Amino acid sequence: MDCFKQPAIEQLRRQPLQQIWRDHLLAGIHRIANHFDEGFFVFLYPERNVHCSEAIRRYSDCLTTDQTFASWTLESVARAIKRHTDDEWIDLLIDRYLNFEKISSYAQQN
């Protein structure tokens, strides 16, 4: 894939970067093996997840280029979809996976 800094390989083999690296490699080999002209791996996460945002920052520091890697928040993807459709499914997805107030309310009850 020619996108990793060689001195960073040992860091990529350890948590929390190891799983991101493996997923990125899987997407890369799929692109190569199937002769796709383009393709990239997206790390999708909740915007308030500081562990994910820190791991992404550290992972990005291990790359020589970001042409095959991107990070998007679940919230930004949901907003983009909402701009293009008013279908019920996107509201159901947002309510189920991004309505963190429901989780907090449930946790306080139990």
VMD Tcl script that draws the C-alpha trace (Angstrom):
set ca {
  {0.00 0.00 0.00}
  {3.07 2.18 0.41}
  {1.44 4.47 2.98}
  {3.09 3.49 6.28}
  {6.15 5.08 7.83}
  {8.63 2.24 8.35}
  {9.67 3.37 11.85}
  {5.99 3.21 12.91}
  {5.42 -0.48 12.10}
  {6.12 -1.62 15.68}
  {3.67 0.96 17.03}
  {1.03 -0.24 14.53}
  {1.39 -3.79 15.83}
  {0.25 -2.74 19.32}
  {-3.09 -1.65 20.72}
  {-4.92 0.62 20.22}
  {-3.58 1.00 16.67}
  {-3.37 -2.70 15.81}
  {-7.04 -3.19 14.90}
  {-7.19 0.01 12.86}
  {-4.08 -1.12 10.99}
  {-5.51 -4.58 10.32}
  {-8.77 -3.13 9.00}
  {-6.86 -0.65 6.83}
  {-4.69 -3.47 5.45}
  {-7.77 -5.56 4.72}
  {-9.34 -2.73 2.73}
  {-6.03 -2.17 0.92}
  {-5.53 -5.78 -0.10}
  {-9.14 -5.96 -1.28}
  {-8.48 -2.98 -3.55}
  {-5.25 -4.52 -4.86}
  {-6.55 -8.09 -5.30}
  {-9.69 -6.96 -7.10}
  {-7.91 -4.38 -9.27}
  {-10.02 -1.44 -8.14}
  {-8.78 1.92 -9.41}
  {-9.52 3.56 -6.11}
  {-10.70 2.80 -2.62}
  {-9.98 3.66 0.98}
  {-10.66 2.60 4.55}
  {-12.94 4.74 6.72}
  {-12.75 4.67 10.51}
  {-16.28 5.57 11.62}
  {-16.84 6.58 15.25}
  {-18.99 8.73 17.58}
  {-17.66 12.29 17.65}
  {-17.44 12.45 21.46}
  {-15.39 9.26 21.73}
  {-12.03 10.65 22.83}
  {-10.38 7.23 22.74}
  {-11.19 6.87 19.05}
  {-10.16 10.42 18.15}
  {-6.83 9.97 19.95}
  {-6.22 6.62 18.24}
  {-6.99 8.23 14.88}
  {-4.52 11.02 15.59}
  {-1.83 8.50 16.53}
  {-2.63 6.29 13.54}
  {-2.50 9.22 11.12}
  {0.96 10.07 12.45}
  {2.10 6.63 11.21}
  {1.05 7.31 7.62}
  {3.04 8.85 4.78}
  {-0.20 9.70 2.95}
  {-3.90 9.74 3.75}
  {-5.05 8.66 0.29}
  {-6.26 5.27 1.57}
  {-7.44 6.31 5.05}
  {-10.18 8.60 6.31}
  {-11.96 9.12 9.60}
  {-15.56 10.27 9.80}
  {-17.90 10.68 12.72}
  {-21.21 8.86 12.83}
  {-22.88 12.21 13.40}
  {-21.38 13.81 10.28}
  {-22.39 10.84 8.12}
  {-25.93 10.93 9.53}
  {-26.17 14.70 8.89}
  {-24.98 14.23 5.31}
  {-27.58 11.52 4.72}
  {-30.32 13.68 6.29}
  {-29.49 16.48 3.83}
  {-30.34 14.13 0.96}
  {-33.34 12.19 2.23}
  {-36.24 12.49 4.60}
  {-36.82 8.74 4.65}
  {-37.76 7.36 8.06}
  {-34.81 4.93 8.27}
  {-32.24 7.67 8.89}
  {-34.26 9.07 11.80}
  {-34.57 5.55 13.23}
  {-30.81 5.03 12.87}
  {-30.05 8.35 14.56}
  {-32.46 7.60 17.40}
  {-31.05 4.12 17.95}
  {-27.33 4.78 17.63}
  {-26.82 8.49 18.31}
  {-29.43 9.39 20.91}
  {-27.04 9.13 23.84}
  {-29.54 10.81 26.17}
  {-31.61 7.60 26.01}
  {-28.59 5.62 27.19}
  {-27.92 8.05 30.04}
  {-31.57 7.96 31.07}
  {-31.62 4.17 31.00}
  {-28.39 3.94 32.99}
  {-29.76 6.25 35.68}
  {-32.89 4.11 36.03}
  {-30.89 0.92 36.59}
}
mol new
graphics top color blue
foreach p $ca { graphics top sphere $p radius 0.5 }
foreach p [lrange $ca 0 end-1] q [lrange $ca 1 end] { graphics top cylinder $p $q radius 0.2 }
display resetview
